[in-house]
Amino acid sequence: MAKDIFHDTIKKALEKDGWIITHDPYRLRYGIVDVYIDLAAQDAIAAEKEGRKIAVEVKSFASGSNISEFHTALGQFLNYRIALEASDEPERVLYLAVPKDVYQTFLRFEPAKTVIERYNILLIIYDVSQEAIEKWID
């Protein structure tokens, strides 16, 4: 399983934001296949919040075709969300992590905007150079 080029960037950004990385990658058995979500994390103040848990699929959109990358990311996200719902941790919330520039120039416009809203795709927008989370979109 190959890691996305910004895998370590988002991992550091989550840790800076107060998350504890619990899995890298997060392996799920779904039917006859194993799926691997890039990261799983738990809120560092778990004792107070009953441990909010997330899973994060990291995407760089580095291939040159944003629409093609978006189609791939969307398919993975929807499949992973179904696998999570059927897992031992259905409370874990799935996010798609994307670079800030991709969000600003592509994902907040049509057709991606409507697809994101319709399928309730939760986003983490990250700043590559700062290794920081810019925005959470629920």
N, C-alpha and C positions, 0 to 999 in steps of 0.2 A: 504494500500500500504506500503510494507516494504522497508525501506531504505537500500541501500548497506552499508556494514560495513565501507567503506571509504567515505561515503557521506559527512560527516562533514570535512574530510581531504581536499577533493577537493574544497569544499566551501571556506574554509580558504585560500587555495592556490590561488584560483581565486581572492579573495579579496586582498591578498598580491600582486598579479600581476596587480592590478589597475581596477578590474571589480567590478561593483555594482550588487549584486544579486537582481533580480527583482521578481523572482518567485521561490518558494521552496515548492512543486514541480510546474512544468509548465503544467497546464491542458489544453488539447486540445480536442475538440469534433470533431470526425471524423466518418462520417456516423452515425451509431447507437451506437457507443461506445465512451467512454472517454478514452483518453490515457494520461499518466502522465510521462513526461520527468523529470528526477531528478531535474535539475536546469535550470534557465534562467538568463542571465546576460546581462548587457549593459556596454560598455566601459565608464570609468569614465570621459574621456574627450570628452563626447558626443557632446558638443557644437562645437568643432573643427572638429570632424570627422562625423558629422551627425548621431551619435549614432549607432555604430556597435553593433549588437545584436547577441547573441549566445544562443544556448540551449545545455545542456551537459547531456549525459547519462553516469552515473558513473558505472564502473564495477571493481570488486576486483579480479576475477578469483580465488576465495578461495575454490572452491569445490573439487579441486584435479584433475579434468580432464580439462585441458586447451582447448582441442578441443571441448568438450561439451559446456563449457562456451563461447567459441568463436562462436559456432553455435547460441546459444541463443542471444548473444550480436549482432551478425550480423542481425538476424531476427528482433530484436527490432529496431536497428538502421535504417534499410531500411524502416520498417513500420512507424517509427517516422518521417523520412525524407519526406515521402509521405504525412503524416498528416500535417506537417509544410507547405509544398508547397500549400496545400489546405486551409490553415488557414488565419486568418486576418493579419498574420505577415510572409508572405512567404520569406521575406528578412532575417529572422533569420537563422543563419548558425548552423547546428547540428554537434557536436563533440562527439566522444566516448572517455571518460577519462579512462585510464588504468594505473596500477602501473608500475613504471620503470622496476622492475625485470621481469615482465611478457612480457613487450616489448622486453627487452634484451635477454630473453631466449626462447621466443616463437613467438611473433608477427612479428618480422623482418625476420623470416625464412619461408620456404615453409611448408605447403600450405597457411598459413595465409597471407603472404606477397603478393602473387598474388591476393588473394581475396580482400585485402585492396586496392590495386592499381586498380583493375578492377572496383570495385564499388565505388571508390573515397571516402573511409571512412576517414574522418578527425579525427586526434587523438590529444589528450592532454596526454602527458606522465607526470605522477606526482610521486614525491618522498614522500613516506608515512611518513618516519621518520622526514623529514624536513617540511612537510606540504607545499610543494612548487611545482610549475610547472617546470618541467625539460626541456620540449620541446613541441612545437606546430608543428604538421605535417599536412600540408595542401595538 
